[in-house]
Amino acid sequence: MRRIPVGLITVSFLMQTNVLADEISASSSLSPKMKTAISELASEDFATRNHGFDEFQTALNDQMIAILSHDVPEVRARVLIGLEYNEALTRWGIAILRLPDDQRKSIVSFAAEPDAFPTMPNLFNPNMYTRLSAIRTLGKIKHPAVDLLLAQLIKSPDRPVYVTAMDVACDREPSDLVVDALWTRAVASGYLSKGTSAPQAQIIFRGNSVGALYANESMALPGLDHELACQALVKLSGPQLDERLVSFFKNLERLSGQNSGFRVNVFSDSYNPLRHAYELAILRKPKNLLPILYRLATGNPINPNKTLVGKEAVFYSSRTPAIAALCRILGNDPAKLKLKQYPVPNPVWMFPTEADELAAINQVHQWATSYPDWVASIPATQPVSAAPSSP
């Protein structure tokens, strides 16, 4: 009897488990046992669904035994290639089944189109070269599901995969899904509370623990290659960024006024995610962001810091990058406010002294006279610093 690759069962399973048994196509190339199992999985009866699941696993097992039973070398070689493709299909199927229904249906609809194969499953191929080639091919296809797939790939824990996906995304029109994924890597991941994840199990060698296995091993991965993600957002420069920027800086302002538990350096542009947010704000210049930046630039400072860069005395606080951003957005020269960027090692805006920052704040107040909505946005309970803080 003709055997069907297991991966093809995955595709049929994804497409058919939503339908009633009598709606399963009579022309399907699945074996009768597999077709019956999938039909039972869609049953309204719990016991029937359980039986269908057992039969589904049995059919997969029987099929794999038949595939592995050939003794002819050429057959085995071809089967090996087929199984690698099958692994890609299976990994693709697992990833798609975890998505919300609307996203899953969109991708399955795309997968049913003739041009989608073998690109679609090869996005999950165990061979990395094949996988990266498939991502670049995917980027040339015009279909709504492509942006959804690229967004998923940008979130991948595999660095070659997400870097290639970000590169491909740069040459497409910006979409909400892709911008969201890039924004997470460039900015938002730096402010996600990662908490303290308890280990799920210990890794044991000769009776001794040599490490721990966590539920989410890729917990901190979104913050990697944030520079590249920011470059991609700059290249796309879509209007989708404006709402995200406003929301981000509103939350930053809220966190700066409470004991948020974040390290104080996350309010300084020495922290890469915040530096990216300011650079994107300068690029996009959303009008409703300016009052928020004004409040950040003139409110109470967080972590005022007097230090040396080389032999040069400098000062900076959480207000400094907001002052620099407002200055640049309004088309003014930061040097006239005695602002200068120092590579420590990333570019950080600093003043020579705290008195210079206070003088710059007075200049910001002067700019605000042309923007009444800025001043009106400051709560009466929020004081404005009027004197240098204690060293």
Residue pairs with C-beta under 8 A, 6 or more apart in sequence:
1 31
2 29
3 31
3 63
3 66
3 67
4 29
4 30
4 31
4 34
4 63
5 82
5 85
5 86
5 89
6 60
6 63
6 64
6 67
6 86
6 89
6 90
7 85
7 86
7 87
7 88
7 89
7 90
7 93
7 121
8 29
8 30
8 89
9 30
9 34
9 59
9 60
9 63
10 89
10 90
10 92
10 93
11 89
11 93
11 108
11 111
12 28
12 30
12 38
13 38
13 41
13 56
13 93
14 93
14 96
14 97
14 104
14 108
14 111
15 108
15 112
16 23
16 24
16 38
16 42
17 38
17 41
17 42
18 42
19 42
20 42
21 39
21 40
21 42
21 43
24 35
24 38
24 39
28 35
30 38
31 59
31 63
33 55
33 58
33 59
33 62
34 56
34 59
34 63
36 52
36 55
37 52
37 53
37 55
37 56
37 58
37 59
38 52
38 56
39 52
40 48
40 49
40 51
40 52
40 55
41 49
41 52
41 53
41 56
42 49
42 52
43 49
43 52
67 79
67 82
67 83
68 79
70 76
70 79
84 125
84 126
84 127
85 118
85 121
85 122
85 125
87 125
87 126
88 121
88 122
88 123
88 124
88 125
88 126
88 130
89 121
89 124
91 124
91 126
92 120
92 121
92 123
92 124
95 124
95 152
96 104
96 107
96 108
97 104
99 107
99 152
103 148
106 144
106 145
106 148
107 145
107 148
107 149
109 145
110 116
110 120
110 143
110 144
110 145
110 146
111 117
111 120
113 143
115 141
118 134
119 134
119 137
119 138
119 141
120 134
120 138
122 130
122 131
122 133
122 134
123 131
123 134
123 135
123 138
123 149
123 153
124 131
125 131
125 134
128 158
128 160
128 161
131 160
131 161
132 160
132 161
132 164
135 150
135 153
135 161
135 164
135 165
135 168
136 164
136 168
138 146
138 149
138 150
138 168
139 146
139 150
139 168
139 169
139 171
139 172
146 172
147 172
147 175
147 177
147 178
148 177
150 165
150 168
150 169
150 172
150 177
150 178
150 181
151 175
151 177
151 178
151 180
151 181
152 181
153 161
153 162
153 164
153 165
154 162
154 165
154 166
154 169
154 178
154 181
154 182
154 185
154 229
155 162
155 181
155 184
155 222
156 162
156 165
157 217
157 218
157 221
159 224
159 225
162 185
162 225
163 225
163 228
166 182
166 185
166 225
166 228
166 229
166 232
167 232
169 178
169 182
169 232
169 236
170 231
170 232
170 235
170 236
172 178
173 238
174 236
174 237
174 238
174 239
174 240
175 238
175 240
176 240
178 236
179 233
179 236
179 238
179 240
179 241
179 244
180 240
180 244
182 229
182 232
182 233
182 236
183 229
183 233
183 241
183 244
184 222
185 222
185 223
185 224
185 225
185 226
185 228
185 229
186 226
186 229
186 230
186 232
186 233
186 273
186 276
186 280
187 226
187 230
187 248
187 273
187 274
187 276
187 277
187 280
188 222
188 248
188 273
189 222
189 223
189 226
189 273
190 223
190 226
190 266
190 271
190 272
190 273
190 274
191 251
191 252
191 255
191 262
191 266
191 273
192 222
193 261
194 219
194 220
197 214
197 215
197 216
197 219
199 212
199 213
199 214
200 212
200 213
200 214
200 215
201 212
201 213
202 209
202 211
202 212
202 213
203 209
203 210
203 211
203 212
203 213
204 210
223 273
226 272
226 273
226 276
227 272
227 276
229 276
230 276
230 279
230 280
233 241
233 276
233 280
234 279
234 280
234 283
237 283
237 284
239 284
241 280
241 283
241 284
242 284
242 286
242 289
245 277
245 280
245 281
245 284
245 286
245 289
246 286
246 288
246 289
246 292
248 277
249 277
249 281
249 289
249 292
249 293
249 296
250 292
252 267
252 274
252 277
252 296
253 292
253 295
253 296
253 299
255 262
255 267
256 267
256 296
256 299
256 302
256 318
264 302
264 303
265 271
265 303
266 273
266 274
267 274
267 302
267 303
267 318
268 274
268 303
268 316
268 317
268 318
268 320
268 321
268 348
269 275
269 278
269 320
269 321
269 324
269 346
269 347
269 348
269 349
270 344
270 346
270 348
272 346
274 321
275 321
275 346
275 347
275 348
278 321
278 322
278 324
278 325
281 289
281 293
281 325
281 329
282 325
282 328
282 329
285 329
290 326
290 329
290 371
290 374
291 371
291 373
291 374
291 377
292 377
293 322
293 325
293 326
293 329
294 322
294 326
294 364
294 368
294 371
294 374
294 375
294 377
294 378
295 377
295 378
295 382
296 318
296 319
296 322
297 319
297 322
297 323
297 325
297 326
297 361
297 364
298 319
298 361
298 364
298 365
298 378
298 384
298 385
299 319
299 382
299 383
299 384
299 385
300 382
300 383
300 385
301 317
301 318
301 319
301 385
301 389
302 317
302 318
303 317
303 318
304 315
304 316
304 317
304 354
304 389
305 315
305 316
305 317
306 313
306 314
306 315
306 354
306 391
307 313
307 314
307 315
308 314
309 342
309 344
309 350
312 352
313 352
313 353
314 342
314 350
314 351
314 352
315 350
315 351
315 352
315 353
315 354
315 356
315 357
316 348
316 349
316 350
316 351
316 357
317 354
317 357
319 357
319 361
319 385
320 339
320 349
320 350
320 351
320 357
321 348
321 349
323 337
323 339
323 349
323 357
323 360
323 361
323 364
324 334
324 339
324 349
326 364
326 367
327 333
327 334
327 337
327 339
328 334
330 367
332 367
334 340
334 349
337 351
337 356
337 359
337 360
337 363
338 351
338 352
338 356
338 359
338 360
339 349
339 350
339 351
339 360
340 349
340 350
340 351
341 347
341 348
341 349
341 350
342 348
342 350
351 357
351 360
354 388
354 389
355 388
358 385
358 386
358 387
358 388
361 384
361 385
368 374
368 375
378 384
